[in-house]
Amino acid sequence: MGARAPQRLPELGRDPNREYRLGIMGGTFDPIHYGHLVTAEQAREALDLDLVLFMPAGSPAFKDDSFVTSAEDRYAMTVLATAANADFIASRFEIDRAGTTYTVDTLRALRAHYPDNVHLYFVTGADAIHDIVSWHDAKHIATLATLIAATRPGYDINQSCQRVEESGIAFDVRYIEIPALAISSTNIRDRVAHGKSVRYLTSESVIGYIRKNGLYRDPVSRSQAEPGE
Ligand code: NAP
C-alpha cells in the first residue's frame, strides 16, 4: 500500500465579502468526552463559528509520549464522537505532523492556508490557557488567534487572567464556563482502569472503541502520568 494522501482541510473563506470564523478544538482527547463536545458546541454558538476542527495533538508538548494513548486511537475516537455533527470535523492536521505538537505551528500553517477573511479561534481548557505564556513562541500565538478558554464550574479565572496579563503579551482570551466539563479524560481513564462504568460520560461509540481495543486497562502507567499532565 502506498503512503496515505494528506487529509485536506475544509474549504472556508470563499466569499471575500464576508468574515468566516474557524474554531480549532485543541486537546489531547485521551479520550474525547461529552465535556469536549459541549464546549465545542457552546463555543460555536457563542462565537458564531462556521466550523469546528477537532484537532487531537500528535505528540503533545509537556507530555511524556509513553503515557499518552497512540495518536491513531485518539483520532479514531474523535472521528467517532464527532461523526453525527456536520459542523464538527475531526482533523489529522496535528497527528500527521512529526515531532512535538506546538500550537503555534498549527496556527501558523492554518493562517497560511486560509485567506484573511477567515478568523481563527483556538478553543481549549482554561488550565492549558493558564500556562500559555510559557508555550513555544507564545507571542506569535497572540497574533494568530483568539483564544477560548473553557472552564469547569468553580474554576477561578482570576489567577489565569493575572498570569496572562503579567506576561505583557496581548492575548485575546475569552472564558466560557461549561458545566459539562465536570467530566474529565483523567476520570474516564481511571474509571475504565477500575472496571467502573463510563456510560453517559462519552458517546457509546467511543466506549465501544475503548472496550474493543482494551484502552485504559492499566492503572499503573496512567497514575504515573498524572504529575506531568
Ligand atoms: P491538558 O493539560 O491535558 O488539559 C488541561 C485541562 O484542559 C484539562 O482539564 C483538560 O481536560 C482540559 N482540556 C483540554 N483540551 C480541552 C478542550 N479542547 N476543551 C475543553 N477542555 C479541554 O491539555 P492538553 O490537552 O495537553 O492541551 C490542550 C491544547 O493545548 C492542545 O491543543 C495542546 O497541543 C495545546 N498545548 C500546546 C502547547 C505548546 O504549544 N507549547 C503546550 C501545552 C498544550 P481533559 O483532560 O478532560 O481534556
Boltz pocket constraint, residues with backbone or C-beta under 6 A from the ligand:
constraints:
  - pocket:
      binder: B
      contacts: [[A, 25], [A, 26], [A, 27], [A, 28], [A, 29], [A, 30], [A, 31], [A, 35], [A, 36], [A, 39], [A, 55], [A, 57], [A, 60], [A, 61], [A, 62], [A, 101], [A, 102], [A, 103], [A, 104], [A, 123], [A, 124], [A, 125], [A, 126], [A, 127], [A, 128], [A, 134], [A, 135], [A, 136], [A, 150], [A, 181], [A, 183], [A, 184], [A, 185], [A, 186], [A, 229]]
      max_distance: 6.0
